[in-house]
Amino acid sequence: MKDNAEGRLLVDQMDVKFKTRDVQVYYGDKQAIRDVSVDILDKTVTAFIGPSGCGKSTFLR
């Protein structure tokens, strides 16, 4: 990772170990998850936090 002039972190593609783009999950005609994108970096701890029923486990499956 590197910092740019604005102080934002820039992610090297080699640092990404898990990537999803625009994940969508439906149960019949009911949309459970819409347009979720995630980059999980190497050597980091990542947590999915939210209330019960918000789709954390569904997303990870």
N, CA, C and O atoms as a Tripos MOL2 file, in Angstrom:
@<TRIPOS>MOLECULE
protein
  244   243    61     0     0
PROTEIN
NO_CHARGES

@<TRIPOS>ATOM
      1 N           0.8330   -1.1810    0.0000 N.3       1 MET1
      2 CA          0.0000    0.0000    0.0000 C.3       1 MET1
      3 C           0.8750    1.2400    0.0000 C.2       1 MET1
      4 O           1.9740    1.2570    0.5540 O.2       1 MET1
      5 N           0.3620    2.2550   -0.6260 N.am      2 LYS2
      6 CA          1.0700    3.5300   -0.7010 C.3       2 LYS2
      7 C           0.0840    4.6540   -0.4340 C.2       2 LYS2
      8 O          -1.1190    4.4920   -0.6360 O.2       2 LYS2
      9 N           0.5870    5.7870    0.0170 N.am      3 ASP3
     10 CA         -0.2460    6.9750    0.1970 C.3       3 ASP3
     11 C          -0.1050    7.8620   -1.0200 C.2       3 ASP3
     12 O           0.9880    8.0210   -1.5630 O.2       3 ASP3
     13 N          -1.2250    8.4430   -1.4500 N.am      4 ASN4
     14 CA         -1.1260    9.4410   -2.5170 C.3       4 ASN4
     15 C          -1.0690   10.8290   -1.8880 C.2       4 ASN4
     16 O          -1.0620   10.9550   -0.6630 O.2       4 ASN4
     17 N          -1.0290   11.8550   -2.7050 N.am      5 ALA5
     18 CA         -0.8790   13.2300   -2.2160 C.3       5 ALA5
     19 C          -2.0350   13.6630   -1.3240 C.2       5 ALA5
     20 O          -1.8650   14.5410   -0.4790 O.2       5 ALA5
     21 N          -3.2120   13.0580   -1.5000 N.am      6 GLU6
     22 CA         -4.3800   13.4280   -0.6950 C.3       6 GLU6
     23 C          -4.4620   12.6250    0.5980 C.2       6 GLU6
     24 O          -5.4060   12.7960    1.3700 O.2       6 GLU6
     25 N          -3.4920   11.7550    0.8430 N.am      7 GLY7
     26 CA         -3.4990   10.9680    2.0640 C.3       7 GLY7
     27 C          -4.3350    9.7090    1.9770 C.2       7 GLY7
     28 O          -4.5260    9.0340    2.9880 O.2       7 GLY7
     29 N          -4.8370    9.3710    0.8050 N.am      8 ARG8
     30 CA         -5.6230    8.1510    0.6330 C.3       8 ARG8
     31 C          -4.6920    6.9830    0.3500 C.2       8 ARG8
     32 O          -3.6430    7.1400   -0.2760 O.2       8 ARG8
     33 N          -5.0930    5.8130    0.8220 N.am      9 LEU9
     34 CA         -4.2910    4.6300    0.5700 C.3       9 LEU9
     35 C          -4.5220    4.1300   -0.8450 C.2       9 LEU9
     36 O          -5.6590    4.0510   -1.3090 O.2       9 LEU9
     37 N          -3.4520    3.7980   -1.5150 N.am     10 LEU10
     38 CA         -3.5220    3.1840   -2.8320 C.3      10 LEU10
     39 C          -3.1910    1.7100   -2.6610 C.2      10 LEU10
     40 O          -2.2090    1.3660   -2.0020 O.2      10 LEU10
     41 N          -3.9970    0.8420   -3.2460 N.am     11 VAL11
     42 CA         -3.8340   -0.5920   -3.0900 C.3      11 VAL11
     43 C          -3.1250   -1.1490   -4.3080 C.2      11 VAL11
     44 O          -3.6000   -0.9950   -5.4330 O.2      11 VAL11
     45 N          -1.9900   -1.7960   -4.0890 N.am     12 ASP12
     46 CA         -1.3260   -2.5180   -5.1680 C.3      12 ASP12
     47 C          -2.1250   -3.7840   -5.4300 C.2      12 ASP12
     48 O          -2.5430   -4.4570   -4.4870 O.2      12 ASP12
     49 N          -2.3430   -4.1170   -6.6900 N.am     13 GLN13
     50 CA         -3.1200   -5.3120   -7.0150 C.3      13 GLN13
     51 C          -2.4760   -6.5740   -6.4480 C.2      13 GLN13
     52 O          -3.1760   -7.5480   -6.1700 O.2      13 GLN13
     53 N          -1.1600   -6.5730   -6.2720 N.am     14 MET14
     54 CA         -0.4990   -7.7440   -5.7090 C.3      14 MET14
     55 C          -0.8400   -7.9290   -4.2330 C.2      14 MET14
     56 O          -0.7130   -9.0410   -3.7200 O.2      14 MET14
     57 N          -1.2660   -6.8840   -3.5380 N.am     15 ASP15
     58 CA         -1.6310   -6.9760   -2.1270 C.3      15 ASP15
     59 C          -3.0180   -7.5650   -1.9270 C.2      15 ASP15
     60 O          -3.3340   -8.0060   -0.8220 O.2      15 ASP15
     61 N          -3.8570   -7.5870   -2.9560 N.am     16 VAL16
     62 CA         -5.2290   -8.0730   -2.8390 C.3      16 VAL16
     63 C          -5.2250   -9.5970   -2.9140 C.2      16 VAL16
     64 O          -4.7190  -10.1790   -3.8740 O.2      16 VAL16
     65 N          -5.8010  -10.2450   -1.8780 N.am     17 LYS17
     66 CA         -5.8680  -11.7070   -1.8420 C.3      17 LYS17
     67 C          -7.2720  -12.2280   -2.0900 C.2      17 LYS17
     68 O          -7.4470  -13.3960   -2.4370 O.2      17 LYS17
     69 N          -8.2700  -11.3790   -1.9170 N.am     18 PHE18
     70 CA         -9.6630  -11.7680   -2.1490 C.3      18 PHE18
     71 C         -10.3770  -10.5540   -2.7090 C.2      18 PHE18
     72 O         -10.3070   -9.4670   -2.1350 O.2      18 PHE18
     73 N         -11.0630  -10.7350   -3.8230 N.am     19 LYS19
     74 CA        -11.7310   -9.6080   -4.4680 C.3      19 LYS19
     75 C         -13.1130  -10.0510   -4.9370 C.2      19 LYS19
     76 O         -13.2680  -11.1300   -5.5100 O.2      19 LYS19
     77 N         -14.1090   -9.2110   -4.6900 N.am     20 THR20
     78 CA        -15.4380   -9.4150   -5.2670 C.3      20 THR20
     79 C         -15.8600   -8.1120   -5.9270 C.2      20 THR20
     80 O         -15.4250   -7.0300   -5.5320 O.2      20 THR20
     81 N         -16.6970   -8.2310   -6.9210 N.am     21 ARG21
     82 CA        -17.2140   -7.0460   -7.6040 C.3      21 ARG21
     83 C         -18.7000   -7.2330   -7.8730 C.2      21 ARG21
     84 O         -19.1190   -8.2290   -8.4630 O.2      21 ARG21
     85 N         -19.4850   -6.2650   -7.4320 N.am     22 ASP22
     86 CA        -20.9110   -6.1890   -7.7500 C.3      22 ASP22
     87 C         -21.6660   -7.4830   -7.4320 C.2      22 ASP22
     88 O         -22.4740   -7.9460   -8.2370 O.2      22 ASP22
     89 N         -21.3990   -8.0690   -6.2480 N.am     23 VAL23
     90 CA        -22.0800   -9.3000   -5.8350 C.3      23 VAL23
     91 C         -23.5550   -9.0100   -5.6110 C.2      23 VAL23
     92 O         -23.9220   -8.0250   -4.9700 O.2      23 VAL23
     93 N         -24.3930   -9.8840   -6.1520 N.am     24 GLN24
     94 CA        -25.8330   -9.7990   -5.9520 C.3      24 GLN24
     95 C         -26.3500  -11.1860   -5.5870 C.2      24 GLN24
     96 O         -25.9350  -12.1820   -6.1800 O.2      24 GLN24
     97 N         -27.2590  -11.2540   -4.6100 N.am     25 VAL25
     98 CA        -27.8530  -12.5150   -4.1830 C.3      25 VAL25
     99 C         -29.3610  -12.3420   -4.1560 C.2      25 VAL25
    100 O         -29.8800  -11.3640   -3.6170 O.2      25 VAL25
    101 N         -30.0490  -13.2980   -4.7410 N.am     26 TYR26
    102 CA        -31.5130  -13.3030   -4.7580 C.3      26 TYR26
    103 C         -32.0240  -14.5800   -4.1160 C.2      26 TYR26
    104 O         -31.4180  -15.6400   -4.2710 O.2      26 TYR26
    105 N         -33.1200  -14.4870   -3.4040 N.am     27 TYR27
    106 CA        -33.9020  -15.6270   -2.9410 C.3      27 TYR27
    107 C         -35.2390  -15.5160   -3.6480 C.2      27 TYR27
    108 O         -36.1190  -14.7670   -3.2230 O.2      27 TYR27
    109 N         -35.3870  -16.2710   -4.7350 N.am     28 GLY28
    110 CA        -36.5600  -16.0920   -5.5820 C.3      28 GLY28
    111 C         -36.4970  -14.7190   -6.2190 C.2      28 GLY28
    112 O         -35.5060  -14.3720   -6.8610 O.2      28 GLY28
    113 N         -37.5510  -13.9380   -6.0430 N.am     29 ASP29
    114 CA        -37.5490  -12.5820   -6.6120 C.3      29 ASP29
    115 C         -37.1310  -11.5160   -5.5870 C.2      29 ASP29
    116 O         -37.1460  -10.3220   -5.8870 O.2      29 ASP29
    117 N         -36.7600  -11.9540   -4.3810 N.am     30 LYS30
    118 CA        -36.3390  -11.0380   -3.3170 C.3      30 LYS30
    119 C         -34.8210  -10.8640   -3.3410 C.2      30 LYS30
    120 O         -34.0830  -11.8380   -3.1950 O.2      30 LYS30
    121 N         -34.3530   -9.6260   -3.5250 N.am     31 GLN31
    122 CA        -32.9200   -9.3600   -3.5460 C.3      31 GLN31
    123 C         -32.4070   -9.1950   -2.1200 C.2      31 GLN31
    124 O         -32.8600   -8.3180   -1.3840 O.2      31 GLN31
    125 N         -31.4530  -10.0520   -1.7380 N.am     32 ALA32
    126 CA        -30.8890  -10.0190   -0.3880 C.3      32 ALA32
    127 C         -29.6310   -9.1610   -0.3190 C.2      32 ALA32
    128 O         -29.3810   -8.5020    0.6900 O.2      32 ALA32
    129 N         -28.8450   -9.1700   -1.3830 N.am     33 ILE33
    130 CA        -27.6010   -8.3960   -1.4350 C.3      33 ILE33
    131 C         -27.5210   -7.7210   -2.7890 C.2      33 ILE33
    132 O         -27.8110   -8.3340   -3.8160 O.2      33 ILE33
    133 N         -27.1210   -6.4420   -2.7880 N.am     34 ARG34
    134 CA        -27.0550   -5.6880   -4.0480 C.3      34 ARG34
    135 C         -25.7170   -4.9610   -4.1670 C.2      34 ARG34
    136 O         -25.3520   -4.1550   -3.3120 O.2      34 ARG34
    137 N         -25.0010   -5.2630   -5.2370 N.am     35 ASP35
    138 CA        -23.8120   -4.5050   -5.6520 C.3      35 ASP35
    139 C         -22.7540   -4.3300   -4.5580 C.2      35 ASP35
    140 O         -22.3160   -3.2110   -4.2890 O.2      35 ASP35
    141 N         -22.3500   -5.4290   -3.9340 N.am     36 VAL36
    142 CA        -21.3080   -5.3700   -2.9120 C.3      36 VAL36
    143 C         -19.9630   -5.6950   -3.5550 C.2      36 VAL36
    144 O         -19.8190   -6.7180   -4.2240 O.2      36 VAL36
    145 N         -18.9850   -4.8260   -3.3490 N.am     37 SER37
    146 CA        -17.6240   -5.0280   -3.8480 C.3      37 SER37
    147 C         -16.6570   -4.9060   -2.6800 C.2      37 SER37
    148 O         -16.7830   -4.0070   -1.8490 O.2      37 SER37
    149 N         -15.6840   -5.8220   -2.6230 N.am     38 VAL38
    150 CA        -14.7360   -5.8470   -1.5140 C.3      38 VAL38
    151 C         -13.3610   -6.2460   -2.0370 C.2      38 VAL38
    152 O         -13.2480   -7.1410   -2.8740 O.2      38 VAL38
    153 N         -12.3270   -5.5910   -1.5500 N.am     39 ASP39
    154 CA        -10.9410   -6.0180   -1.7270 C.3      39 ASP39
    155 C         -10.3980   -6.3190   -0.3340 C.2      39 ASP39
    156 O         -10.3980   -5.4450    0.5330 O.2      39 ASP39
    157 N          -9.9380   -7.5460   -0.1140 N.am     40 ILE40
    158 CA         -9.3180   -7.9100    1.1580 C.3      40 ILE40
    159 C          -7.8290   -8.0750    0.8990 C.2      40 ILE40
    160 O          -7.4150   -8.8510    0.0370 O.2      40 ILE40
    161 N          -7.0450   -7.3470    1.6470 N.am     41 LEU41
    162 CA         -5.6050   -7.3040    1.4290 C.3      41 LEU41
    163 C          -4.8770   -8.4060    2.1850 C.2      41 LEU41
    164 O          -5.3540   -8.9010    3.2060 O.2      41 LEU41
    165 N          -3.7170   -8.7760    1.6650 N.am     42 ASP42
    166 CA         -2.8340   -9.7370    2.3050 C.3      42 ASP42
    167 C          -2.3770   -9.1910    3.6590 C.2      42 ASP42
    168 O          -2.1320   -7.9940    3.8090 O.2      42 ASP42
    169 N          -2.2690  -10.0750    4.6230 N.am     43 LYS43
    170 CA         -1.7440   -9.7470    5.9550 C.3      43 LYS43
    171 C          -2.5670   -8.6850    6.6680 C.2      43 LYS43
    172 O          -2.0200   -7.8250    7.3570 O.2      43 LYS43
    173 N          -3.8880   -8.7490    6.4990 N.am     44 THR44
    174 CA         -4.7870   -7.8410    7.2140 C.3      44 THR44
    175 C          -5.8660   -8.6530    7.9120 C.2      44 THR44
    176 O          -6.1340   -9.7960    7.5420 O.2      44 THR44
    177 N          -6.4700   -8.0670    8.9030 N.am     45 VAL45
    178 CA         -7.6250   -8.6550    9.5700 C.3      45 VAL45
    179 C          -8.8420   -7.8960    9.0800 C.2      45 VAL45
    180 O          -8.8760   -6.6660    9.1270 O.2      45 VAL45
    181 N          -9.8420   -8.6290    8.6100 N.am     46 THR46
    182 CA        -11.0510   -8.0110    8.0690 C.3      46 THR46
    183 C         -12.2620   -8.5640    8.8010 C.2      46 THR46
    184 O         -12.3430   -9.7690    9.0400 O.2      46 THR46
    185 N         -13.1920   -7.7110    9.1560 N.am     47 ALA47
    186 CA        -14.4090   -8.1340    9.8450 C.3      47 ALA47
    187 C         -15.6180   -7.5740    9.1210 C.2      47 ALA47
    188 O         -15.6080   -6.4350    8.6540 O.2      47 ALA47
    189 N         -16.6550   -8.3840    9.0340 N.am     48 PHE48
    190 CA        -17.9440   -7.9350    8.5220 C.3      48 PHE48
    191 C         -18.8380   -7.7470    9.7330 C.2      48 PHE48
    192 O         -19.1870   -8.7120   10.4130 O.2      48 PHE48
    193 N         -19.2070   -6.5060    9.9990 N.am     49 ILE49
    194 CA        -19.9470   -6.1660   11.2060 C.3      49 ILE49
    195 C         -21.2760   -5.5440   10.8150 C.2      49 ILE49
    196 O         -21.3380   -4.6720    9.9480 O.2      49 ILE49
    197 N         -22.3380   -6.0000   11.4640 N.am     50 GLY50
    198 CA        -23.6500   -5.4260   11.2170 C.3      50 GLY50
    199 C         -24.6960   -6.1500   12.0320 C.2      50 GLY50
    200 O         -24.3990   -7.1630   12.6650 O.2      50 GLY50
    201 N         -25.9120   -5.6460   12.0270 N.am     51 PRO51
    202 CA        -26.9780   -6.2550   12.8090 C.3      51 PRO51
    203 C         -27.3770   -7.6180   12.2570 C.2      51 PRO51
    204 O         -27.0790   -7.9520   11.1100 O.2      51 PRO51
    205 N         -28.0450   -8.3870   13.0810 N.am     52 SER52
    206 CA        -28.5550   -9.6930   12.6820 C.3      52 SER52
    207 C         -29.4590   -9.5490   11.4610 C.2      52 SER52
    208 O         -30.3320   -8.6830   11.4160 O.2      52 SER52
    209 N         -29.2330  -10.4130   10.4750 N.am     53 GLY53
    210 CA        -30.0880  -10.4080    9.2930 C.3      53 GLY53
    211 C         -29.6970   -9.4340    8.2020 C.2      53 GLY53
    212 O         -30.4470   -9.2600    7.2420 O.2      53 GLY53
    213 N         -28.5390   -8.7920    8.3210 N.am     54 CYS54
    214 CA        -28.1720   -7.7860    7.3140 C.3      54 CYS54
    215 C         -27.4330   -8.3700    6.1100 C.2      54 CYS54
    216 O         -27.1710   -7.6470    5.1490 O.2      54 CYS54
    217 N         -27.0870   -9.6780    6.1390 N.am     55 GLY55
    218 CA        -26.4900  -10.3140    4.9680 C.3      55 GLY55
    219 C         -25.0180  -10.6580    5.0780 C.2      55 GLY55
    220 O         -24.3950  -10.9990    4.0720 O.2      55 GLY55
    221 N         -24.4420  -10.5800    6.2730 N.am     56 LYS56
    222 CA        -23.0100  -10.8720    6.4300 C.3      56 LYS56
    223 C         -22.6870  -12.3030    6.0130 C.2      56 LYS56
    224 O         -21.8060  -12.5190    5.1800 O.2      56 LYS56
    225 N         -23.3770  -13.2680    6.5730 N.am     57 SER57
    226 CA        -23.1230  -14.6810    6.2480 C.3      57 SER57
    227 C         -23.5000  -14.9960    4.8160 C.2      57 SER57
    228 O         -22.8030  -15.7550    4.1430 O.2      57 SER57
    229 N         -24.5810  -14.4320    4.3470 N.am     58 THR58
    230 CA        -24.9990  -14.6440    2.9550 C.3      58 THR58
    231 C         -23.9230  -14.1640    2.0050 C.2      58 THR58
    232 O         -23.6110  -14.8500    1.0320 O.2      58 THR58
    233 N         -23.3560  -13.0180    2.2610 N.am     59 PHE59
    234 CA        -22.2930  -12.4980    1.4050 C.3      59 PHE59
    235 C         -21.0850  -13.4280    1.4000 C.2      59 PHE59
    236 O         -20.5260  -13.7080    0.3400 O.2      59 PHE59
    237 N         -20.6770  -13.9080    2.5690 N.am     60 LEU60
    238 CA        -19.4870  -14.7460    2.6560 C.3      60 LEU60
    239 C         -19.6910  -16.1200    2.0310 C.2      60 LEU60
    240 O         -18.7220  -16.7430    1.5970 O.2      60 LEU60
    241 N         -20.9130  -16.6000    1.9750 N.am     61 ARG61
    242 CA        -21.1840  -17.8960    1.3210 C.3      61 ARG61
    243 C         -21.0480  -17.7430   -0.1650 C.2      61 ARG61
    244 O         -21.2330  -18.7090   -0.9050 O.2      61 ARG61
@<TRIPOS>BOND
     1     1     2 1
     2     2     3 1
     3     3     4 2
     4     3     5 am
     5     5     6 1
     6     6     7 1
     7     7     8 2
     8     7     9 am
     9     9    10 1
    10    10    11 1
    11    11    12 2
    12    11    13 am
    13    13    14 1
    14    14    15 1
    15    15    16 2
    16    15    17 am
    17    17    18 1
    18    18    19 1
    19    19    20 2
    20    19    21 am
    21    21    22 1
    22    22    23 1
    23    23    24 2
    24    23    25 am
    25    25    26 1
    26    26    27 1
    27    27    28 2
    28    27    29 am
    29    29    30 1
    30    30    31 1
    31    31    32 2
    32    31    33 am
    33    33    34 1
    34    34    35 1
    35    35    36 2
    36    35    37 am
    37    37    38 1
    38    38    39 1
    39    39    40 2
    40    39    41 am
    41    41    42 1
    42    42    43 1
    43    43    44 2
    44    43    45 am
    45    45    46 1
    46    46    47 1
    47    47    48 2
    48    47    49 am
    49    49    50 1
    50    50    51 1
    51    51    52 2
    52    51    53 am
    53    53    54 1
    54    54    55 1
    55    55    56 2
    56    55    57 am
    57    57    58 1
    58    58    59 1
    59    59    60 2
    60    59    61 am
    61    61    62 1
    62    62    63 1
    63    63    64 2
    64    63    65 am
    65    65    66 1
    66    66    67 1
    67    67    68 2
    68    67    69 am
    69    69    70 1
    70    70    71 1
    71    71    72 2
    72    71    73 am
    73    73    74 1
    74    74    75 1
    75    75    76 2
    76    75    77 am
    77    77    78 1
    78    78    79 1
    79    79    80 2
    80    79    81 am
    81    81    82 1
    82    82    83 1
    83    83    84 2
    84    83    85 am
    85    85    86 1
    86    86    87 1
    87    87    88 2
    88    87    89 am
    89    89    90 1
    90    90    91 1
    91    91    92 2
    92    91    93 am
    93    93    94 1
    94    94    95 1
    95    95    96 2
    96    95    97 am
    97    97    98 1
    98    98    99 1
    99    99   100 2
   100    99   101 am
   101   101   102 1
   102   102   103 1
   103   103   104 2
   104   103   105 am
   105   105   106 1
   106   106   107 1
   107   107   108 2
   108   107   109 am
   109   109   110 1
   110   110   111 1
   111   111   112 2
   112   111   113 am
   113   113   114 1
   114   114   115 1
   115   115   116 2
   116   115   117 am
   117   117   118 1
   118   118   119 1
   119   119   120 2
   120   119   121 am
   121   121   122 1
   122   122   123 1
   123   123   124 2
   124   123   125 am
   125   125   126 1
   126   126   127 1
   127   127   128 2
   128   127   129 am
   129   129   130 1
   130   130   131 1
   131   131   132 2
   132   131   133 am
   133   133   134 1
   134   134   135 1
   135   135   136 2
   136   135   137 am
   137   137   138 1
   138   138   139 1
   139   139   140 2
   140   139   141 am
   141   141   142 1
   142   142   143 1
   143   143   144 2
   144   143   145 am
   145   145   146 1
   146   146   147 1
   147   147   148 2
   148   147   149 am
   149   149   150 1
   150   150   151 1
   151   151   152 2
   152   151   153 am
   153   153   154 1
   154   154   155 1
   155   155   156 2
   156   155   157 am
   157   157   158 1
   158   158   159 1
   159   159   160 2
   160   159   161 am
   161   161   162 1
   162   162   163 1
   163   163   164 2
   164   163   165 am
   165   165   166 1
   166   166   167 1
   167   167   168 2
   168   167   169 am
   169   169   170 1
   170   170   171 1
   171   171   172 2
   172   171   173 am
   173   173   174 1
   174   174   175 1
   175   175   176 2
   176   175   177 am
   177   177   178 1
   178   178   179 1
   179   179   180 2
   180   179   181 am
   181   181   182 1
   182   182   183 1
   183   183   184 2
   184   183   185 am
   185   185   186 1
   186   186   187 1
   187   187   188 2
   188   187   189 am
   189   189   190 1
   190   190   191 1
   191   191   192 2
   192   191   193 am
   193   193   194 1
   194   194   195 1
   195   195   196 2
   196   195   197 am
   197   197   198 1
   198   198   199 1
   199   199   200 2
   200   199   201 am
   201   201   202 1
   202   202   203 1
   203   203   204 2
   204   203   205 am
   205   205   206 1
   206   206   207 1
   207   207   208 2
   208   207   209 am
   209   209   210 1
   210   210   211 1
   211   211   212 2
   212   211   213 am
   213   213   214 1
   214   214   215 1
   215   215   216 2
   216   215   217 am
   217   217   218 1
   218   218   219 1
   219   219   220 2
   220   219   221 am
   221   221   222 1
   222   222   223 1
   223   223   224 2
   224   223   225 am
   225   225   226 1
   226   226   227 1
   227   227   228 2
   228   227   229 am
   229   229   230 1
   230   230   231 1
   231   231   232 2
   232   231   233 am
   233   233   234 1
   234   234   235 1
   235   235   236 2
   236   235   237 am
   237   237   238 1
   238   238   239 1
   239   239   240 2
   240   239   241 am
   241   241   242 1
   242   242   243 1
   243   243   244 2
@<TRIPOS>SUBSTRUCTURE
     1 MET1         2 RESIDUE 1 A MET
     2 LYS2         6 RESIDUE 1 A LYS
     3 ASP3        10 RESIDUE 1 A ASP
     4 ASN4        14 RESIDUE 1 A ASN
     5 ALA5        18 RESIDUE 1 A ALA
     6 GLU6        22 RESIDUE 1 A GLU
     7 GLY7        26 RESIDUE 1 A GLY
     8 ARG8        30 RESIDUE 1 A ARG
     9 LEU9        34 RESIDUE 1 A LEU
    10 LEU10       38 RESIDUE 1 A LEU
    11 VAL11       42 RESIDUE 1 A VAL
    12 ASP12       46 RESIDUE 1 A ASP
    13 GLN13       50 RESIDUE 1 A GLN
    14 MET14       54 RESIDUE 1 A MET
    15 ASP15       58 RESIDUE 1 A ASP
    16 VAL16       62 RESIDUE 1 A VAL
    17 LYS17       66 RESIDUE 1 A LYS
    18 PHE18       70 RESIDUE 1 A PHE
    19 LYS19       74 RESIDUE 1 A LYS
    20 THR20       78 RESIDUE 1 A THR
    21 ARG21       82 RESIDUE 1 A ARG
    22 ASP22       86 RESIDUE 1 A ASP
    23 VAL23       90 RESIDUE 1 A VAL
    24 GLN24       94 RESIDUE 1 A GLN
    25 VAL25       98 RESIDUE 1 A VAL
    26 TYR26      102 RESIDUE 1 A TYR
    27 TYR27      106 RESIDUE 1 A TYR
    28 GLY28      110 RESIDUE 1 A GLY
    29 ASP29      114 RESIDUE 1 A ASP
    30 LYS30      118 RESIDUE 1 A LYS
    31 GLN31      122 RESIDUE 1 A GLN
    32 ALA32      126 RESIDUE 1 A ALA
    33 ILE33      130 RESIDUE 1 A ILE
    34 ARG34      134 RESIDUE 1 A ARG
    35 ASP35      138 RESIDUE 1 A ASP
    36 VAL36      142 RESIDUE 1 A VAL
    37 SER37      146 RESIDUE 1 A SER
    38 VAL38      150 RESIDUE 1 A VAL
    39 ASP39      154 RESIDUE 1 A ASP
    40 ILE40      158 RESIDUE 1 A ILE
    41 LEU41      162 RESIDUE 1 A LEU
    42 ASP42      166 RESIDUE 1 A ASP
    43 LYS43      170 RESIDUE 1 A LYS
    44 THR44      174 RESIDUE 1 A THR
    45 VAL45      178 RESIDUE 1 A VAL
    46 THR46      182 RESIDUE 1 A THR
    47 ALA47      186 RESIDUE 1 A ALA
    48 PHE48      190 RESIDUE 1 A PHE
    49 ILE49      194 RESIDUE 1 A ILE
    50 GLY50      198 RESIDUE 1 A GLY
    51 PRO51      202 RESIDUE 1 A PRO
    52 SER52      206 RESIDUE 1 A SER
    53 GLY53      210 RESIDUE 1 A GLY
    54 CYS54      214 RESIDUE 1 A CYS
    55 GLY55      218 RESIDUE 1 A GLY
    56 LYS56      222 RESIDUE 1 A LYS
    57 SER57      226 RESIDUE 1 A SER
    58 THR58      230 RESIDUE 1 A THR
    59 PHE59      234 RESIDUE 1 A PHE
    60 LEU60      238 RESIDUE 1 A LEU
    61 ARG61      242 RESIDUE 1 A ARG
